[in-house]
Amino acid sequence: MAFSEHLDYHAIAARAKLESRAFIGGRFVGARGGGVIESINPATGEPIATVAHCDGRDVDLAVSAARRSVRDGIWCKRPPEIRKGALLALAKSVQEHAEELAVIESMDSGKPIRDCLREIGDEVPVCLRWYAELIDKTFGKTAPAGPDVWAMIVREPVGVVGLVLPWNFPLLMAAWKLAPALAAGCSVIVKPAEQTSLSLLRLAELSQEAGIPDGVLNVLPGLGETAGAAIGRHPDIDAVSFTGSTSIGSCFLRYASESNLKSVGLEMGGKSAFIVLDDAKVDDDLVESAVQAAFWNAGQNCSANMRQLVHRKLHDEFLHRVMQRTRQIRIGDPLDPRTEMGPLVSDEHRSRVRSYLELGRREGAAVALDLAQRTEPGSYLGPTVFTGLERHMKIAREEIFGPVLGTMVIEDAEQAADIANDTEYGLHATVFTHDIDRAMHLAASLQCGTVAVNGFTEGDIKTPFGGYKRSGSLARDKGTEAMDQYLRSKTIWVSARSTSC
């Protein structure tokens, strides 16, 4: 969508409606324990709101409201056309309020307004509409079982679902989970990340205006160890979908085993590879993909391609051009539409990323470009480019989640695949080559959920997204596959009774 002027976004920020209470059973309410969490603008370091700090008592209340909506059938048993209409109305409302929502999210997270507008003005409505259109096009089936039997396989909503979100793409990740869950007929309890709750609380208000019934969508801000753990352990939540770190994702598997064995969908960390084979051309498209793969959203992206594996004969040219483009990245006020990189989400996270920069130096990686130091207030951290990475280095093995790129020299595609797969993660990879046979062979060899060829991308709403190994479970976000974790199959076996005429 088109950008407004810089000052216009600050004017929107000044008058933005910042709802900070939890949304339970169709009403905004304070946390039952009275606790609050201060939401800090990472671009300024200044507080912008105090958000309800929900805990197990609030989760109990939200689950009761959601369970009641399931029991009464006010959403799951509504005609599909009615549910479809409500989701379409919500998509329209999001688009109409896109600038307001984008400004709220930019203030809350530090994301550049240009990214927030693209995600909230375009991608979120597309996601909501796509799943709305699936509602009346999702069919069961019959099985061949002989002349005296009708064997039907029907799909029913799981029931009450917990959706636990990360802070790096607040509304987009919410849409990836909310849209298929609501399309399936489930009622949901959403826990946004404590750093970025404000845009989702505004979405809750819009959902009510769009016709989502009370109790079907509940939003509980809070910490992972309070609200998140209570969702994971709750015996009356039927399924959980989680996006976040691998360490926290493993907690949800434990919570499920300790409670009701609820199904758990996980989309977690990554250490993805960007592979440049010897026949690739180091042109503007490749360089832009390399820079975006590492530095998009300041590197705060689970599919970030920090490890860049480049053929020996292309490495020096590649490194030179990548550093040129990196120097051009415009860092600044997230509400300025010219800004390409804003601050990291918090001072705490910036300190964590800085510790990896120091670790990389100690491990022997060479610093080819150091733009990390910033003087403005807020949680800013400029890009760093390492070269000479070795596969044993922690910065080449652990997820950094910040604006860091590192190159490794490779000799051929086989070595590239071996290095790329030498990780506990398996989320994403990018391959550049002009030989489609090599591309397909390498794609088949890479142990990850998404392989992009000749351009950094995660696909679109039609393609499933998720990981192998410690990057995720069998569940997927996006695509028709996303609805699978919110539906369960039931067999109905009808034996025909013989009757005499």
N, C-alpha and C positions, 0 to 999 in steps of 0.2 A: 504494500500500500504506500501511497505518497507520504513524504515526510513534511511536517510543518517546520516552522522556524524554531531555533534553539530556545528563544525566550517564551514561545508559546508553550513548550513543554514544562517550563518552570512555572508558568501561570496555571497550567493544569495541576501540577503538583501542589501548588499553594491551596487550591480549592478541592483537592481530591477527597472523597469520602473514605476514610480509613476505619472500617469496621474491625474491631479487635476482639470481640467476644466470640465464644464458640457458637456454632449453629447446630442445634439439636431439636429434632421433632418439629421443624418449621419455625423455630424461634431463636433469636440471638440471646444467649445467656452467659453470665460470667462463670468461671470455673467454680465448682462447688466448694473447693478448698480456699477460694479467694486469691490464689496465686496468679502472678503475672510474669511474663517474660518481656524484657525490653528489646524492641526491634531497633537495630542500629542501621543507619544509612552508611554502607561501607565506603561511599565516595567522600563523606564528610566526617565520619566518626560520630555524628550526632544522632541521638535517639529520635525516632519518628513516631513511635507508638508503643504502648504496653499491651501485649497480647495475652489473652487468657492462657494460663498454664494448667492444662487439663491433666487429670490422673485417672486412676482406676474407677473412681466414683463417677466421673463424667463418661467414661467408656461404658459403664453399666447402664447409665441413663440413655446414651445413644443407641446401644444395642437393644434396649427395651423398645425404643421408638422404632428402630428398623425392623425388629422382629414383629412388632404389632402391624406394621405396614405390610409385611409378608403374609402374616396370618389373615389379615383382612382383605388381602388381594387388591389393594388400591393401586398397585403398579404392576405386579407380576401377572395378575389375571385380567388386566385391562386389554381391550382389543389392540392388536399390534398397531393399527393405524393411529390410535390415540397416543401410544407411547412414541411412535415415530413423529407425530406432530409436535409433541413436547420437546423432543430433542432438536428438531428443526427450528423450533422457536428459540431454543437456547442458543443455537448456532447463530441465528440472526441477531439476537441480543448481544452476544459477544462481539460480533462484528460492528454493531452500532456503538458499543462502548469500548472499542479496541484501544483508542488513544488513552482513555482514562485507565484501563486495566494495564496497558503497557507502561504508563508512567508510574503507577503504583508498584509494578514488578521491578522496574528499573531502580526506583528508590530503595526498595527492600533488598534487592540482590546485588546491585552494582552492575547489572548487565547493560550494555549499550542499548539505547532506545531503538536504534535501527534493528537490532536483533529481536527485541521484545515486540516491536510492531509487526515484523514479519511472522513471528511465531503466533502471536495472539490475533493479529488481524487476518492472517491467511491460514496458517496450519491448524490452529485450534478449531475454527469453524469447519474447515474441510474434514477434520477428524470426526467431529460431532455429526456432520451431515452424512458421512460415509457409513457410519454405524447405524444412524437412523434409517438409512435406506436398506440396511441388511435386516431390519427387524421383521418385515413381512416377506422376507425372501430366505429365511432359515427354515429348512424342512427336516422332518424326520424321514424314516424309510421303513419299508417292509422287507422281511427276509423270506426266501422261498422255503416253505416248511411242509409242503404236502397239501392235498386237497381238503383235509379235514381240520386244518389249523390256519389261523391268522397270526403271524408273528410280526409284531410292530416294534420298532425302536424309536422312541420319542425322546426329545431333549427338553429338559426342564431347568429353570434357573436354580443355581446352587442355593440361593437364599440370602443370607446376610454376609457381606463381604467387607473385609478390612483392606483399605488401600493406603499404603505407607509410601510417602513421596520423598524425593531428594530435593536439595535446594538449588540445583544448578539450572533446571528448566521447570519452574514451579507450575505454571498453568499448562504447558505443553505435556508434561508427564502426567498431570491430572487428567487431561483429555485422553491420553493414550489408555488410561485405565478406566476412567469414569464412563467414557462413551460405550465401550463394549460391555461393561458391567451393567449399565442401565439398559442398553439394548437387549441384553439377555434376560432382563426382568428382575435383576437383583436389587436389593436395597443396600446402601453402602455407608460405611464410616470411613472418612478420609482423614488421615493425619498428615498435614503438610509438615515440612521441615520447620523447626522452631525459628530458623533464620528468615524464612520466606513464607509467611502465612497470609499476608494481607491480600494478595490478588485472589487467592482461592476463597477467602471469606467474602469478598465482593462477588465472586462467581456464584456462591451459595445464594445470595440475595437475588441475583438474576435468574437462577434456576427456579426460584419460587414464582417469580413473575412469568416465567415461561410455562408453568403448569406442572412442574415436578411436584407430586404430592408431599405433604408433611411427613417426615420420617424416612423418606426414601433416600435423601441425601443429607448426611450429617458431616460436619467438619469440626474436628477437634485439634486445635493447636496444642503443642506440648512437646516435652522432651522425649527422646527415644526410650530412656530408661523408665519413664513413667507412663505416658499415654501409649507409646509404641509397644512396650512390653505387655501392657494390659490388653491391648488388641491381640497380640500374638498368643497370649495365654487364655483369652476369654473362651469359655466352653460353649457359648451360644453364637460364636462367629464361625461360619461354615468354611470360609476360605480367606486367604490373605494373599495379596499381590504386593510385592516389595521391590522398590528400586533404590539402590544405595551401595554401600561398601560390602565387600565379601564377608568381613568379620561380623557385621550386624546381620547380614542375610543368614549366616549360619545360626545366629541366635533364634531366628524365627523357625527354623527346623526343630531346634530344641524346644521352643515354646509349644509347637504343635505336638511333639511327643509327650510333653508334660501335661497337656490338656485333653483335647478331643480328637487328636490326629487330623485336624483340619488340613485341607490341601494348601500348599504354599507355592506360589509362583515367584521366582527370584530373577531379577536382572541386576547384575552386580558389576564388579570392577573389571578393568582391562589393562593390558599392556600391549597395545596393538602395534603392528608393524606396517611401515610404509616402504614398499619394495620397488626399487628402480633397476630394471634389468638393462643389459648392455646395449640393446637395440632401441631403447627409449630415446626420445628427443627432449633435451632440457630446454623446453620453451616456456612461455609465460603461463600456459595452462598447468603444466607440471609444477612449476615453482609456486603458483598460487595455491594449488592443491596441497603441496607440502607444507606451506605456511599455515593454511587454514586447518590442516589435519592436526597440527601441534598447538596452534595458538587460538583457534576459535573458542570464544567464551573464556578467554584467558587460560586455556588449557583445562578448564574445569568441565571435563566431558569424559564420560566413561569410555567412549570409543576413540579418544585422542590417539593419534599415531605419533607418539613421542619417539619411538625407535624407528629411525629412518635408515634402511639398509640399501646402500647405493653401490652399484658396480664400480670396481676400481677405476675403470677408464673414464667414468663420468663424475666421480666423486668431487674432484676439485672444482669443476665448473658448477656442479650442483650446489656445493657449499657456498661458493662465491655469490651465486644469484639468490640463494635463500637468505643469506645475510643481508644482501642489498634490499630485498623486499621486507625483511623483518625490521630494518631500520626505518622503513616508511610507515610502519603501523602507527596510526594516530591514537595515542593514549590520552584520555582526559575525562571530562565531565560526561557521565553516562547519558545525561539528558541532551547532549549536543548530538544531532543526527550525523555529524561528521566523525564522531568518535568510533573507532574500531575495537578498542579494548578498554574496558573499565577496570575498577579495582577487583581484587579477590573478595570473596564473600564476607570475610571477617579478618581481624588482626590475628586471631588464633590460627586460622588457616594459612595466612601469609607466613607466620612463623614456621609452620610445618613445612611449607614449600621451601623456605629459605634453608631449613635444615638439610634438605636434599641437595641444594646447591653446594653447601659446604661439604657434604658427604661426597658428591661427585668429584670435587677438587681433591679431597683426601684419597679417593680411590684411584686417582691418576688420569681421569678424563681431562682433556684439554678444553679450556674455555675459549671458543672461537669468537663469541660475541656476548658481551655482558651489558645489558640494558636494565638490569634488575633494580638499581637504586633509583628511588623517586623522592622528591622533596615536598610534594603537595600533601595536605592532610588526607586521611583515609587509608584504606588498605591496599594501596597500589603496589604492584610489583611488575616491572617490565620484563620482556622476554630474555631468556638465556639460551644460547646455542652451544652445546658441547660437541666435540668431535673426539674420535679415538675411543669410543665406547667399547667395552669388552663384555661378553655375555654374562660373566660372573658378577659384574658390578651391580650393586643394589639399585642404582639409578636406572639400570637397564632391565631390572627384574620387578621392582616394586612400583605400584601406581603412585605417581607424584601429584597429579590433579592440579597442575599449575602450568604457567607459560614456559615450558622447558622442552627443547628439541635436542636430540642427540643423534649423531650419525655413526654408522658402522660400515666398514668397507666389506663388500662381498665379491666373490669370484664368479659365481654362477647361480642359477635358479635353485639348484639342489641345496646349496649352502644357505641360501636365503630362506628356504622352507624349514631347514633344520634349525636355524637361529630363531625364526619367527615362532616355531612351535615349542621352543625351549622355554616355556613359561607355564605357570600354573593357571593362567587365564586363557580365554579363547573367545573373545568378543568380536573383533573386527580386524580387517587387514585391507590395505590398498596395494594394487599391483599396477605398475606402468610398464608396458611393452607393446610393440607394434605387431607381435606375432600372436594371433588369437589362439593357436594351438598351445603355445607356451602359457598363455594366460589361463586357459581352461585347465591345463594340467596342474599349474601351480595352485589355482583356486581349489581344485580337488584335493590337493596335498595339505592345505592349510586347515588347521584344527580350530575353526572359529565359526561363528554364526552368520557373519556377513563378510563378503569379499567384494570390494569395489575395484573395478578395472578401469584404468585410465581416467580417474577422477575420484576425489575423496567425497564419499556420500554414504549415508545410512539407508538409502532407498527412500520410498515414500509411504503413504498410509496403506498402500495395497500390499506391501511386502513385510513379512514378520521380522521382528528385531529381538535378538536375545543371544545368549552365549553358550559356549561349550565349557567344560571343566569348571573351574571355580568362578567363572563369569556368569553362571546362571543355571537354572533348572530347565526342564523340558518345556515349561510355559514360555509363551512369547507375547510381547506387545506388538500392536499393529497387525494388519492383515486379518483375514477371516480366522486365522489361528488364535488371535487374541481372545475371541469369544469362547474358545474351548475351556479356558480355566474358570469361566463363569457359568458353564452349563454342565449338567450331568445327564448321562444316558440312562434310560429306563426301558427294559424289555417288557412288553405286554404280550403274553402268549395265550391266545384264545383257541380253545378246542371246540370245534363245531359239534353241537348235539344233534344227533340224527332224529328226524321227525317223520312220522308217517303222514301221507296225504289222505 
